[in-house]
Structure formats: structure tokens, C-alpha cells
Amino acid sequence: MIRAIFVQLLSFSLLFPLQAQSVGFPAKWKFMTGDSPVYQAEHYDDVAWDSMEVPAYWEAQGYPGYDGIAWYRTHFAVMPAMLRQDMVLLAGVIDDADETWINGVLVGKTGKFPPDDQSAWDFPRAYILPKGLLKAYNTLAIRVYDGFGGGGIYQGNIEVIPLNEYQKMCRRRLKNKNKWQQLTTSNGLISAVFSSVSGTVEAVYPHIFSAIDSAVLVQPFVSNIAPDTKDRPTSVRYLGHTHVIEVVYKHFSIYYTASFTAADKVFYAVVRGNSAYVDGLSFRCEWSGNGEVKTLTRSFKKNQSEKYVLFGFTDALHPDNGLTRALERIQNAAGSLVNAEANYMKGVFQRCNFPSGITRSERALLEQSVSVLKMAQVGDQEVFPLAQGQILASLRPGVWTISWVRDAAFAIGAMTKLGLYEEARKGLSFMLLAAPSNQYKQFIHTDGKDYGIGVDYRISVTRYFGNGREESDYAESRGPNIEIDDFGLFLVALCDYIEASGDTTFFQQWQSVLETKVADAILHNINEQDIIRPDSGPWEHHLPGRSFAFTSGVCAVGLEKFAALQQRMGRNYLPYLLAAQQLYRGVLHNMVYEERLIKGNAQDQNPSDHYFYDGATFELFAGGFVHDKALFLSHMAAYDQELRVKVGEKSGYIRFNSSDAYENQEWPFAGLRVAVAQTIFGNRQEARHLIGRVTKFAGCNYHLIPEIVALQDGQYKGAVPMVGYGAGAYILALVALHAAN
């Protein structure tokens, strides 16, 4: 669609769109923080408001750290023919919730505003505009609430199109199996995102995590990198399921990569092809700070060239951009950097204990998942020493580019299963070496109660900033997330690593800390009901929380594994074994409903309660907490009725049965954990179906696994690609299935 060019209203003719089938919007809109009902009015005077680029996060445009309500306003004109038909407003993707008005009329809203706020940060807005609503000249006003992190109208198409065209577009999307258009490359030090739609590298970031600390977000150092050519790419893929992005044109190919072999913070574009096209090819880009580009052309084959275009930067943390050393390495290398990078990752594949009997498509996704794990782990050369080894929950452009304990535990578990012990140990070491926690040893919430851990602890209650500091996803109105399940999941990951690798030296090094600041933290938080007291839970619902079955279950398994390890090493084990048994009795007594299913938490009593049916309960079976096959079968029979996706073919699972667009979509992670449980309890056919579904849709999307698959059209939603909850979960499910052969 061609966007209309908007200028100040000199005449109506200047305001009409260039294409009759769509109405575009100006690049800059009016913007105001705060809230007032008069802001939605058609003729409200907004001349004094700030200007804001749309789409883009408002934090990057003069409002860093702002959380709360803000308004956008703009104006648009339509052709007379459009006044006689139903239209649709595509309002982009808005973080977190919105209410949208045209000419003072509320046309749609998504998500919820405080006090009972509900995020819809990843949901594209599409609002029907019935015939008769639009005028020749119109006012659009959008009220937006942002609860945490980035806020505003931050991406997506923003235009007005006829309803019938929108319906055609939806049908095309439903048929199109390729739902994702962005590929990421990373070496654990920098990351870059390539768009297969625009053919450009959208942004290159100087760190792979999104926030150094609460005050410093990581911004790209260069954006919109593209070759100066009119040709369009004919194909895009990951080269050999590695981290190298291959973009094929008619006369040449471009390979975009961050380098594991060089372990530097230089971004490489390598052009291969006919010398007549390659030698003179240049790139355009947009710098954000002190950037520099250097080039080098080498003969590749007869009449074939390989041109290196290197992008580097300097800042207060990186006084040397590394370009000179990078060029010297390329000049002195016997072969191509592209081959060296591909061979590096293939060497990682060779270190993996891939299960036998896997199909070709399973191996493709398995290899790409290993590459995702490697790309998501901070390298040893990161300038923040306490960041080294941390594993992100997602890679960019996914928004969860931060290190959650929970996600990292599944990633480390996958590394251990494959025999990537060095990577697993580094992931564990990061959490043990990170800046001392204890930030929430005590925390008095707004209800006057202390929800703190109560004793010294080492592992974060939620996640970590890039510099290694503990972070809790703090929300002003609801306080922090305090997640006691993190202690249990960490112990599971650590004990599985020690058991598989035989690295008892690592255990002996950290034994005292593991006992007094991880295991004892669990013991301190078992309440009089013999379960873990209320916390924020597996889905991070802040405080005051509930006593979640997931939390008690994973803590019990962690304590049981830790007790066994303590006993083998001649250490005090009995208190931890007894506590695990106590939690087991507590869950059976407080959370088993009608002897046929495990409900999500101890507080909800009725099946109609929001959190009664909770997809997180699958972990109690997948993680080895419950061994009763009869309970598993009756549990799944009940949950299949409530949480099984019923759109199209029988497939995966949603998180909760609710009106929340984030919760009420298919979560591949949930389906993969059910697959593990089905394998454990002997139903390999069902496990194969669930794993096969992920293998199939990821195979059409560069072998990347999303956080969410939309029920309406199968679009990738949420953060993409997911690491522990995507790549890690797939590896664990596939290994379990084939190990059961």
C-alpha cells in the first residue's frame, strides 16, 4: 500500500491518499502523557502537544522510563468512495493496551487499563469502521497504557483499508505457512536482525541483552543496512542451520553474521558472486553514534569475488571498534569467514549427543535450536564480566532479551541433555557469580505483608539485567515478581548437570552456597499447608500472588534431586528429602481436585475460577513430581477439554482459558512439556504428534520457535525466537521421545 503524504492542511486535495484502496498516515503524530477524556474529542486543540514518530517506542523519543497512560492524535482524509463502504483501521501493534477513537467515537479497544490491567502488547489492532462513520476529514485519537518496558504504538501496519480487502488479507495470511520474516544473528556479544520483507538489516546492537540496568537500555549502533541494488532477494535462510544468514540475489549472495571465531563486536556483511556485480557493490546504513565501516575485496574463484563490509562502533565501554584487527584476520585467513563461521557451529553440532532415529526435519530444527542456544548465551568477551554466561529468554527482535532464571533453567537442561557441558556450566556459573541477590530478602507490599524470601538467597527471584544485577519486573502498582520456583528450577538444572557430566568439582565449589542460599530459601518458604506460600507464580502475576502447584512441584523435585546429590557427596541431605516429601503431601492435599486433576493453585476452588486450569501444571508430570499414571490420564482428559486448542486440527495448548489475548493463544512451550509427560507415561504417539506440530510450523519459519501461535491465523506472536521456552523445550521433548525407543 502506498502511504499518503500528509502536510499542513492547505487544501483537501493535498490530503487525499495516492491510492484509492488505502489511507495512510503521517510519519509524526501528536503525543501527550497523562490522561483526560477531552483528548478523544474530534476538535480538541492539540497544537501544543509534542510530535512523536509512529510506529516507534516512546521511550526512544524523549520519554525514557515512562510507564502509564498517554495519548496519540493525528488527522487523515479519505476519498468520497470510501465513505460509502465499511472500512478497517489497522492501528499497528500497541504496548500494552489501547482505546481507539475516530471523530470522538470509540471504535475499538484491546487489553485492559488499570486497576485491572491486561497487556496485549503483541496483538495487531484491527478495528471495523462501519459505513457512515468516516468523513472527508477525520481525527484519530488513541489512548495507550504501558505498564512496563517499551510503550506506545511501536510496530506494524497503520492504515485504513476497505473491509473486503482486509478479509482477503486475512485469508492470504491463513494460507501462507510462512508467518515470520525476521532472522537474528548473534555471537553472544552483538546481535542483528534481518528482515526478509524489506531485505535490510533492521538494527545491530552492541550487546545481546536489552538493558544494561534499569536506567540504560541497549540501543542499536547502526540500522537499516542494505545493499545499493534494485534487485530483490530470491531466497533467505540460515546457512546450514547455523547463525549465518544467507540472502541470495540473482548475481550474488550476501552473508550477514556476527563472528564466533573472531569473538568481536564487529558486524560482517560478506558478498559473494560475479566480480562484475560484487566489486562495485556498496551499502547504505544509518548510524546511531560513532560508527565506521571498512571494506575488503578478495578473489573467491575465477571471475568470483568475496567482498567484506565491516561495521564497527566506539563508545565509552568500547574505545576500539576492532575493525583494523578484523581486517587483518580476514587478510591472513586461508579461507572465507563465512565458511569458518558455518564450520564453527557445525563443530558445536558434532559435540552434541543427538538422538538416533530422528527425521530429517527434526534434525533441521534440532540444529537450529542449538544455534539459538549458542546465540543467546553471553560470550566470555563481554565487557560486563558478571554478564558472561547468562542465557536470554529470547533473541531480538523478541522483547524478552533478558535473562530469566526460569527460561535459563530449561535452556541449561537442554544443553546438558545434548552433552554441551561447558555451555551448561557457564549458564549455572552466571547465576551463582552474578551480583549478589538479596534485594527481596524483605519486601513489604501495599497490603502491609512481607513477601520477601526471608533469608539470604543467591539466585534471582525473577531475572537479571545485562550487568548481572537482580531484576524483578517491578511494576509500580503491583510491586515486583517474587518467584520461589526459580530456586527449585535452578536446583533441577544444576543437579541434572552434575549427574550427567560427573563434574563433582563444580558441586564441591558451590556446595555451601547451594545449601544455605538456594535450598534453604525453599525450606524457609514452606507454609503450614505444606506447600510454598503465595508468590508471583510461573506466569508472573506480581503480588500478592497465590500458592501455585507449579512452584511447589518444581521446588519439591529440586529438593529431591539436591538431597540425592548431597547424600552421594556425604553431605547433610535429610532436611531436603523430608521437605520434598512434605511438599508432595501438601500438593496432593491442597491441589488435587476430585481425585482426578491438579488445579493451578491452592486458592482457586471452583473450575470457573480464572487460574483453576493452569497450563503450568503440566510440569508436575513432565518434571517428575507426579508418577501416578491414572492421575495423569484423568488430568489430561480434563485439561484437554479446557486448554487444548480446538481451532483446525487438534494441536497444542493455551496457557489459561481467559479473555486475555496473551494467555488465550497457543503456547508451543506448553505443548512441548505435555509431549515430555506423554512420553514418560507411555503415550509416544501423542508426544510425537505434539512435537511434530512444532517441527512442522517451525520448518516453515526458518526453524525458529515462537512464544505464541495465534489461534486465528497461525501467526507468530509474542517473542521470537524463544530460547529456553522454545529451542530448549524442543530439544528436551525430542530427546525424551527418542530416548524412549
C-alpha positions in Angstrom: 0.0 0.0 0.0 1.3 3.5 -0.8 1.1 5.8 2.1 -0.4 9.3 1.7 1.9 12.2 2.1 0.5 14.5 4.8 1.2 18.2 5.1 -0.4 21.0 6.9 -4.0 21.4 5.7 -3.7 23.8 2.7 -6.4 22.2 0.7 -8.4 19.0 0.8 -6.7 17.9 -2.4 -3.3 17.6 -0.6 -4.8 15.3 2.0 -6.3 12.6 -0.2 -4.3 9.3 -0.4 -2.4 8.5 -3.6 -4.1 5.1 -3.8 -7.8 4.8 -3.6 -7.7 1.4 -1.7 -5.9 2.7 1.3 -5.5 5.7 3.6 -2.0 6.3 5.0 -1.0 8.4 8.0 1.8 10.9 8.6 5.1 9.8 10.0 4.7 12.0 13.1 1.7 12.3 15.3 0.8 14.5 18.2 1.6 13.0 21.7 0.8 13.8 25.3 1.5 11.9 28.5 -1.2 11.9 31.2 -4.9 11.3 30.8 -8.1 13.3 30.1 -11.4 12.4 28.5 -11.3 15.5 26.4 -8.3 14.2 24.4 -10.5 11.9 22.4 -12.7 14.8 21.1 -12.8 15.4 17.4 -12.0 19.1 17.6 -9.7 19.2 20.6 -6.8 21.6 20.1 -3.5 19.5 20.2 -1.2 22.0 18.6 0.9 22.4 21.7 1.5 18.6 22.1 4.8 17.0 21.3 5.4 15.3 18.0 6.1 11.6 18.0 7.2 9.2 15.2 4.8 6.3 14.7 5.4 3.5 14.8 8.2 3.6 17.5 8.5 3.2 21.2 8.0 6.4 23.1 11.0 5.6 25.3 13.3 6.1 22.4 11.8 9.5 21.6 12.3 11.6 24.7 10.3 9.6 27.3 12.7 7.0 28.7 11.3 5.0 31.6 7.8 6.4 31.2 5.1 4.0 32.3 1.5 5.0 32.4 -1.2 6.5 30.1 -0.5 8.6 27.1 -2.5 9.8 24.1 -1.7 9.9 20.3 -3.7 12.1 17.9 -3.5 12.6 14.1 -5.7 13.5 11.2 -6.5 11.9 7.9 -8.6 12.4 4.8 -10.4 9.8 2.7 -11.7 9.7 -0.9 -15.5 10.1 -1.3 -15.9 6.5 -2.5 -14.6 5.2 0.9 -17.4 7.0 2.7 -19.9 4.5 1.2 -18.3 1.3 2.4 -17.2 -0.4 5.6 -13.5 0.2 6.3 -11.0 -1.2 8.7 -8.4 0.7 10.7 -5.1 -1.1 11.1 -3.6 0.7 14.1 -0.4 -1.3 14.4 0.9 -3.2 17.5 0.5 -1.3 20.8 2.2 -1.9 24.1 0.2 -2.6 26.3 -3.5 -1.6 26.0 -5.4 0.9 23.9 -8.7 2.6 23.4 -9.1 4.0 19.9 -11.4 6.8 18.8 -12.3 8.3 15.4 -14.1 11.6 15.4 -14.9 11.2 19.0 -16.4 7.7 18.6 -14.9 4.7 20.3 -14.2 2.2 17.5 -12.3 -0.5 19.4 -10.1 -1.4 22.4 -7.6 -4.1 23.2 -6.2 -5.1 26.5 -7.3 -3.5 29.8 -6.3 -0.4 31.7 -5.6 -0.2 35.4 -6.5 -1.1 38.0 -7.3 -4.5 36.4 -4.9 -4.0 33.6 -4.2 -6.7 31.0 -1.5 -6.5 28.4 -2.0 -7.1 24.7 1.5 -5.9 23.7 1.9 -8.3 20.8 -1.6 -8.1 19.2 -2.1 -6.1 16.0 -5.1 -3.8 16.2 -7.8 -4.0 13.5 -11.0 -2.1 14.1 -14.0 -2.1 11.8 -15.3 1.4 10.8 -18.9 1.0 9.7 -20.2 2.9 6.7 -21.2 6.4 7.8 -18.5 6.9 10.5 -15.8 8.4 8.3 -15.9 11.9 6.9 -13.9 13.7 4.3 -11.5 14.8 7.1 -11.1 12.7 10.3 -9.5 12.8 13.7 -7.9 9.6 15.1 -7.1 9.6 18.9 -5.6 6.6 20.6 -5.3 6.3 24.4 -2.5 3.9 25.4 -1.5 2.3 28.7 2.1 0.9 29.2 2.8 -1.0 32.4 6.4 -1.8 32.0 9.3 -1.6 29.4 8.6 -0.2 26.0 5.4 1.6 25.4 3.3 3.0 22.6 2.4 2.2 19.0 5.7 0.5 18.3 5.4 -1.5 15.1 3.1 -2.8 12.4 1.0 -1.5 9.5 -1.0 1.7 10.2 -3.6 2.5 7.6 -7.3 2.4 6.7 -8.4 -0.2 4.1 -11.7 -1.5 2.8 -13.2 -4.3 4.9 -13.3 -6.7 1.9 -9.6 -6.0 1.3 -8.8 -6.8 5.0 -10.8 -10.0 4.8 -8.8 -11.1 1.7 -5.6 -10.2 3.5 -6.6 -12.4 6.4 -7.4 -15.3 4.1 -4.0 -15.0 2.5 -2.3 -15.0 5.8 -4.2 -18.1 6.9 -3.0 -20.0 3.8 0.6 -18.7 4.0 2.7 -21.1 6.1 5.5 -18.6 6.4 4.4 -16.5 9.3 7.7 -14.9 10.3 10.0 -12.6 8.4 12.9 -11.7 10.8 16.2 -13.7 11.3 18.7 -13.0 14.0 22.4 -13.4 14.0 24.5 -13.2 17.2 27.8 -14.4 18.6 26.8 -13.8 22.2 28.3 -10.3 22.1 26.4 -8.4 19.5 23.1 -9.2 17.7 21.5 -8.1 14.4 18.0 -8.6 13.0 17.4 -9.1 9.2 14.0 -8.6 7.6 13.2 -10.9 4.7 10.4 -8.5 3.7 12.5 -5.3 3.3 15.8 -7.0 2.6 17.5 -4.9 5.2 19.4 -5.4 8.4 17.0 -3.6 10.6 19.3 -3.0 13.5 22.7 -4.1 15.0 23.0 -4.0 18.8 26.3 -3.7 20.8 25.1 -6.2 23.4 22.7 -9.1 23.1 20.7 -8.2 26.2 18.2 -5.3 26.0 19.0 -3.5 29.3 22.3 -2.9 31.0 20.5 -1.8 34.1 17.2 -0.1 35.0 18.4 3.2 33.6 20.3 2.2 30.4 18.6 0.4 27.5 20.7 -1.0 24.8 20.2 0.9 21.5 21.4 -0.1 18.1 24.7 1.4 16.8 23.7 1.0 13.2 20.3 0.5 11.5 18.8 -0.1 8.0 21.8 -1.7 6.4 21.1 -2.6 2.8 23.0 -3.1 -0.4 22.6 -0.4 -3.1 20.8 -2.6 -5.6 17.4 -2.6 -7.2 17.4 -6.4 -7.1 15.2 -8.2 -4.6 16.4 -11.3 -2.7 15.3 -14.6 -4.3 15.7 -16.6 -1.1 16.6 -16.2 2.6 17.7 -18.8 5.1 20.1 -19.7 7.9 23.2 -21.3 6.2 23.2 -24.9 7.3 21.0 -24.1 10.3 23.8 -22.0 11.8 23.9 -18.4 12.9 24.9 -17.2 9.4 22.1 -15.5 7.4 22.3 -16.2 3.7 20.4 -13.8 1.4 20.5 -14.9 -2.3 20.2 -12.4 -5.2 20.3 -13.1 -8.9 24.0 -12.4 -9.3 25.4 -12.6 -5.8 24.7 -13.7 -2.2 25.1 -11.8 1.0 26.0 -13.4 4.3 25.3 -11.5 7.4 26.9 -12.7 10.6 28.4 -11.9 14.0 31.5 -13.9 14.4 32.1 -16.6 17.0 35.5 -17.4 15.6 36.7 -13.8 16.0 34.7 -13.2 19.2 34.5 -9.5 18.5 31.8 -6.8 18.3 32.0 -6.3 14.6 29.1 -6.9 12.3 30.0 -8.6 9.0 28.3 -8.5 5.6 30.1 -10.8 3.2 29.1 -10.6 -0.5 29.9 -13.5 -2.8 29.3 -13.7 -6.6 30.2 -12.4 -10.0 33.0 -9.9 -9.7 31.3 -7.5 -12.1 28.5 -7.2 -9.6 30.3 -7.7 -6.3 33.3 -5.4 -6.6 31.4 -2.2 -7.1 28.6 -3.0 -4.7 28.2 -0.6 -1.8 25.9 -0.5 1.3 23.8 2.3 2.8 23.1 2.5 6.5 22.0 4.8 9.3 24.4 5.3 12.2 23.4 6.0 15.8 26.7 7.3 17.4 30.3 6.8 16.5 30.3 4.2 13.7 32.7 3.3 11.0 32.6 0.9 8.0 35.6 -0.7 6.3 35.7 -2.9 3.2 38.0 -5.5 1.7 37.6 -7.4 -1.5 39.2 -10.8 -2.2 39.2 -13.1 -5.1 37.0 -16.1 -4.4 37.0 -18.2 -7.5 37.5 -17.4 -11.2 35.6 -14.3 -12.0 34.1 -14.5 -8.5 34.8 -12.1 -5.7 34.2 -12.1 -1.9 33.7 -8.6 -0.5 33.8 -7.9 3.2 31.8 -4.9 4.6 32.6 -4.5 8.3 30.5 -2.3 10.6 32.1 -1.2 13.9 31.4 1.3 16.6 33.0 3.0 19.6 31.5 4.2 22.8 32.6 4.7 26.5 32.7 1.0 27.0 34.3 0.1 23.7 37.0 2.6 22.8 38.4 0.4 20.0 36.0 -0.6 17.2 38.0 -3.6 16.3 37.9 -3.1 12.6 41.6 -3.0 12.0 42.2 -6.3 13.7 39.2 -7.8 11.9 40.6 -6.8 8.5 44.0 -8.3 9.4 42.4 -11.6 10.3 40.5 -11.7 7.1 43.6 -10.9 5.0 45.6 -13.5 6.8 43.0 -16.2 6.8 43.4 -19.1 4.4 39.7 -19.4 3.8 36.4 -17.5 4.0 35.0 -16.1 7.2 31.6 -17.5 6.0 33.0 -21.0 5.9 34.8 -20.5 9.2 31.6 -19.4 11.0 29.5 -22.2 9.5 32.2 -24.8 10.4 32.3 -23.4 14.0 28.6 -24.1 14.5 28.9 -27.5 12.8 31.6 -28.2 15.3 29.1 -27.5 18.1 26.6 -29.9 16.4 29.3 -32.6 16.4 29.8 -32.1 20.1 26.1 -32.8 20.7 24.7 -36.2 21.5 21.8 -36.0 19.0 19.3 -38.9 19.5 19.3 -41.6 16.9 16.3 -42.2 14.7 15.3 -38.6 14.3 13.8 -37.5 11.0 15.4 -35.0 8.6 13.0 -32.2 9.6 13.6 -32.9 13.3 17.3 -32.7 12.8 17.0 -29.4 11.0 15.0 -27.9 13.9 17.3 -29.5 16.4 20.4 -28.0 14.8 18.8 -24.6 14.5 17.7 -24.8 18.1 21.3 -25.5 19.2 22.3 -22.4 17.2 19.7 -20.4 19.0 21.0 -21.6 22.4 24.5 -20.6 21.4 23.5 -17.2 20.1 21.5 -16.4 23.3 24.4 -17.0 25.7 26.6 -14.0 26.5 30.2 -14.6 25.5 33.3 -14.5 27.6 34.5 -11.3 25.9 31.5 -9.2 27.1 32.7 -6.0 28.8 30.5 -6.6 31.8 32.2 -9.6 33.4 29.2 -10.5 35.5 27.1 -10.8 32.3 29.2 -13.7 30.9 27.4 -16.9 30.6 23.9 -15.6 31.0 21.2 -17.0 28.7 18.5 -14.8 27.4 14.8 -15.8 27.3 14.6 -14.7 23.6 16.8 -13.3 20.9 15.9 -10.0 19.2 13.6 -8.9 17.8 11.8 -10.8 20.7 11.1 -8.5 23.6 12.4 -10.9 26.2 16.0 -10.3 25.6 16.8 -10.5 29.3 17.9 -13.5 31.4 15.1 -15.1 33.3 16.1 -17.9 35.8 13.1 -20.0 34.6 13.9 -19.9 30.9 17.6 -20.3 31.5 16.9 -23.5 33.6 15.2 -25.1 30.6 18.0 -23.9 28.2 20.6 -25.4 30.6 18.7 -28.6 30.8 18.7 -28.9 27.0 22.5 -28.2 26.9 23.0 -30.9 29.5 20.9 -33.4 27.6 22.9 -32.8 24.4 26.3 -33.0 26.2 27.1 -29.3 25.9 28.5 -29.3 29.4 30.8 -26.3 29.0 27.8 -24.1 28.0 25.6 -25.6 30.8 28.3 -24.9 33.4 28.7 -21.3 32.2 24.9 -20.8 32.5 24.9 -22.1 36.0 28.0 -20.2 37.0 26.5 -16.9 35.8 23.6 -17.2 38.3 26.0 -18.2 41.1 28.5 -15.5 40.3 26.1 -12.7 39.4 25.8 -9.6 41.6 24.6 -10.8 45.0 20.9 -11.0 45.2 19.0 -10.4 48.5 17.3 -7.4 47.0 14.0 -9.0 48.1 15.0 -10.6 51.4 12.3 -8.5 52.8 9.6 -6.7 50.8 6.5 -5.0 52.3 3.8 -4.9 49.8 0.9 -2.4 49.7 -1.2 -4.8 51.8 1.3 -4.5 54.6 2.6 -8.1 54.4 6.2 -9.1 53.9 6.6 -11.1 50.7 10.3 -11.3 50.8 12.3 -14.5 50.7 13.0 -14.1 54.4 16.6 -15.4 54.4 19.7 -14.8 52.4 19.5 -16.1 48.9 21.7 -16.2 45.8 19.5 -16.9 42.7 17.4 -14.0 41.4 13.7 -14.0 42.3 12.9 -13.3 38.6 15.7 -12.3 36.2 18.9 -10.4 35.6 19.9 -7.1 34.0 22.7 -7.3 31.4 25.3 -6.3 34.0 24.3 -9.2 36.2 22.2 -7.3 38.8 19.0 -8.9 40.0 15.8 -7.6 38.5 12.2 -8.4 39.3 10.0 -6.9 36.5 8.9 -4.4 39.1 5.5 -2.7 38.4 4.7 0.4 40.4 1.0 -0.6 41.2 1.6 -4.3 41.7 5.1 -4.4 43.1 7.8 -6.9 42.0 7.6 -10.5 40.8 8.9 -12.8 43.5 9.1 -16.3 42.2 10.2 -19.0 44.5 10.0 -21.6 41.8 13.3 -20.2 40.4 15.2 -21.8 43.3 13.7 -25.2 42.5 14.2 -25.0 38.8 17.9 -23.9 39.3 18.5 -26.9 41.6 17.0 -29.2 39.0 19.2 -27.8 36.2 22.3 -27.9 38.4 21.7 -31.5 39.7 21.0 -32.8 36.3 24.2 -31.2 35.0 26.3 -32.7 37.8 24.7 -36.1 37.3 25.2 -36.2 33.6 28.7 -34.5 33.4 30.2 -36.0 36.6 31.5 -32.5 37.4 31.6 -33.1 41.2 34.3 -30.4 41.5 31.8 -27.8 40.5 29.4 -29.1 43.1 32.0 -29.0 45.8 33.0 -25.5 44.8 29.4 -24.2 45.3 28.0 -26.7 47.9 27.8 -24.3 50.8 26.1 -21.6 48.7 23.7 -24.2 47.2 22.7 -25.4 50.6 22.4 -22.2 52.6 21.3 -19.7 49.9 19.2 -21.8 47.5 17.9 -25.0 49.1 17.4 -23.3 52.5 15.5 -20.5 50.8 12.9 -23.1 49.7 12.6 -24.6 53.1 12.0 -21.2 54.7 9.0 -20.6 52.4 7.1 -23.8 53.0 3.9 -22.8 54.9 1.6 -24.5 57.4 -0.3 -26.1 54.5 2.9 -28.0 53.5 3.2 -26.0 50.2 5.1 -23.0 49.1 3.5 -19.8 50.3 1.9 -17.4 47.9 4.3 -15.9 45.3 4.1 -14.4 41.8 4.0 -17.8 40.2 5.2 -19.3 36.9 3.3 -16.7 34.8 4.5 -13.7 36.8 1.3 -12.2 38.2 3.2 -10.0 40.7 1.9 -9.7 44.2 0.1 -10.8 46.4 0.0 -14.0 44.2 -1.1 -17.5 45.0 0.3 -20.8 46.2 0.9 -22.3 42.7 1.0 -26.0 42.1 3.9 -25.4 39.7 6.0 -23.7 42.4 5.6 -26.4 45.0 6.1 -29.1 42.4 9.4 -27.8 40.9 10.7 -26.9 44.3 10.0 -30.5 45.5 11.8 -32.0 42.6 14.7 -29.7 43.0 15.0 -30.5 46.7 14.7 -34.3 46.0 17.5 -34.1 43.4 19.6 -32.0 45.7 19.1 -34.4 48.6 20.3 -37.3 46.5 23.4 -35.4 45.4 24.1 -34.3 49.0 23.8 -37.9 50.2 26.1 -39.1 47.4 28.7 -36.5 48.4 28.5 -37.3 52.1 26.6 -34.0 53.0 23.6 -33.3 55.1 20.6 -34.5 52.9 17.8 -35.4 55.3 16.1 -32.0 55.7 15.9 -31.6 52.0 14.5 -35.0 51.4 11.9 -34.5 54.1 10.9 -31.1 52.7 10.4 -32.6 49.3 8.1 -35.3 50.7 6.3 -32.6 52.7 5.6 -30.6 49.5 4.4 -33.7 47.8 1.9 -34.4 50.5 0.9 -30.7 50.5 0.2 -30.6 46.8 -1.9 -33.8 47.0 -3.9 -32.5 49.9 -4.4 -28.9 48.7 -4.4 -29.0 44.9 -5.8 -32.3 43.7 -9.4 -31.7 42.7 -11.9 -34.6 43.0 -9.0 -37.0 42.8 -8.8 -36.5 39.0 -6.8 -33.4 38.3 -4.3 -30.9 39.7 -5.6 -27.4 39.8 -3.4 -24.4 39.3 -3.2 -23.2 42.8 -4.5 -23.7 46.3 -6.7 -20.6 46.5 -9.0 -21.2 43.5 -11.7 -23.6 44.5 -14.1 -23.7 41.5 -13.4 -24.8 37.9 -14.8 -21.5 36.8 -12.1 -19.6 38.6 -9.6 -17.8 36.2 -6.5 -19.7 37.3 -8.1 -23.0 38.2 -7.0 -24.7 34.9 -3.3 -23.7 34.5 -1.1 -24.9 31.7 1.9 -24.7 34.1 0.5 -27.9 35.9 1.8 -29.9 33.0 5.3 -29.5 34.5 4.4 -31.6 37.5 4.1 -34.6 35.2 6.9 -33.6 32.8 9.3 -32.8 35.6 8.8 -36.0 37.5 6.9 -34.7 40.5 3.8 -37.0 39.9 4.3 -40.6 38.9 0.7 -41.7 39.2 -0.4 -42.6 35.6 -4.1 -42.7 36.5 -3.9 -39.1 37.8 -2.0 -38.1 34.7 -4.6 -39.6 32.4 -7.6 -38.0 34.2 -5.7 -34.7 34.5 -5.1 -34.6 30.7 -8.6 -35.6 29.9 -9.9 -32.6 31.9 -7.3 -30.2 30.7 -7.8 -31.2 27.1 -11.4 -30.0 27.4 -10.3 -26.6 28.8 -6.9 -25.8 27.3 -6.5 -27.8 24.2 -6.5 -25.8 21.0 -9.7 -26.5 19.1 -9.1 -24.4 16.0 -8.4 -26.5 13.0 -6.5 -29.8 13.7 -6.2 -31.0 17.2 -2.9 -29.4 18.3 -1.3 -27.6 21.2 -2.4 -25.8 24.4 -3.3 -22.4 25.6 -2.0 -21.0 28.9 -5.3 -20.1 30.6 -8.9 -20.1 29.4 -9.4 -16.4 29.6 -10.2 -13.2 27.6 -6.6 -12.1 27.8 -5.2 -12.3 24.2 -1.7 -13.1 25.6 -2.9 -16.0 27.7 -5.6 -17.4 25.4 -3.3 -18.3 22.4 -1.4 -21.5 21.7 1.9 -21.7 23.6 4.3 -24.2 21.9 6.2 -24.5 25.2 3.1 -25.9 27.0 2.6 -28.4 24.2 6.2 -29.5 24.3 6.1 -30.1 28.1 2.9 -32.2 27.6 4.9 -34.1 25.0 7.5 -35.0 27.6 4.8 -36.0 30.0 3.1 -38.2 27.4 6.4 -39.9 26.7 7.0 -40.6 30.4 3.6 -42.1 30.7 3.9 -44.3 27.6 1.8 -42.4 25.1 4.5 -41.8 22.5 2.0 -41.4 19.6 0.5 -38.3 21.3 4.0 -37.0 22.1 5.1 -37.4 18.5 2.0 -35.5 17.3 2.8 -32.5 19.6 6.4 -32.5 18.7 5.6 -32.9 15.0 3.3 -29.9 15.1 6.1 -27.7 16.3 8.5 -29.3 13.8 6.1 -28.5 11.0 5.3 -24.9 11.6 8.9 -24.0 12.7 10.1 -25.7 9.5 8.2 -23.1 7.5 9.6 -20.2 9.6 13.4 -20.5 9.4 13.3 -23.3 12.1 12.5 -20.7 14.8 10.0 -21.3 17.6 7.8 -18.5 18.8 6.4 -17.8 22.2 2.8 -17.8 20.9 1.0 -19.1 17.8 -2.2 -17.1 17.2 -5.4 -19.1 17.1 -7.0 -17.0 14.4 -4.4 -17.4 11.6 -1.4 -19.2 13.0 0.7 -16.0 13.0 3.8 -15.9 15.2 3.2 -13.8 18.3 5.0 -12.7 21.4 8.7 -13.0 21.5 10.5 -14.7 18.6 12.7 -16.7 18.7 12.3 -18.2 22.2 15.3 -19.8 23.8 14.6 -21.9 26.9 10.8 -21.9 26.2 11.4 -22.6 22.5 14.7 -24.1 21.5 15.4 -25.7 24.9 11.9 -27.1 25.3 12.0 -28.6 21.8 15.4 -30.3 22.5 14.1 -31.7 25.8 11.0 -33.1 24.2 12.7 -34.6 21.2 15.5 -36.2 23.3 12.9 -37.7 25.7 10.8 -39.1 22.8 13.7 -40.8 21.1 15.3 -42.0 24.3 12.1 -43.9 25.0 12.5 -46.0 21.8 
